Amino acid sequence: MLTLSATGVLLYIGHGGIWVTVHYTAALVVLTYIVAHVVLHYCYGGVAQLLRLFRPQALRRFPGMSRHPLALATALGAIVLVAPSASISAHATALSWPRAPPCRSWTARWTIRSGRMRPCFHPNTARLEPGRNR
């Protein structure tokens, strides 16, 4: 919204060029957000969720809900941002890797069979080899 306001003022006083593109892109982003927001509220609770706009009420508390979700999310985000990320490539030449068993996982790929989408599972095997995995 600040970008739209600033570029709108620039366009009003006669600047053009790149500011037209920035203003246009910001307008599309805001409009897309509005549509996505309404659709997601509909997906969350149907028409009743959309009608809460006209009959607001206090949010109900459920067991396990945090009293301060924004503070909790900000603190966890700061921890993740500050914490060093683990790197497996730094230890790829360790002597224990060649003896390690291969990792097996199943990957779900969705296929259409008889008009319905169903998961089709495929096995994957991976092994870390020194000098080859980077």
C-alpha positions, 0 to 999 in steps of 0.5 A: 500500500505504501508503494502504491501511495508513493508511486501514485504521488510520483505519477501525479506530479508527472514522473513516469518511466519505471514508476508506471511499471512499479505502480502497475505491479504493486496494484496487481499484487494488492488485487491478487492478495485481496482475491486470495484472502477472500477465497482462503477465508471461504475455504476456511469456513465457507459462507459463514466465515465471509458473513462474519464481516457483517456480524463480528464477534470475539474469536473463540479460544480453543485448548492449545491455542497460544495467547500471543501467536505473533510474539511466538512466531517472531521469536521462533523466526529469530531463532531459526534466522540466527541459528547456524544451519547444519551442513552435511557437505562439510562432513562428506569425507568422514570415514563413517559415510561410506559405511552408512546404509542408503536412505530409502524414501517413498515419493508420492506422484499423483496420477489420474486413474479411472478419472480420479487422482490417486497417489502413486508411490515410487521408491527412491534410494540415495547414498552419500558418496564422498566427493560426489555429493555437493 
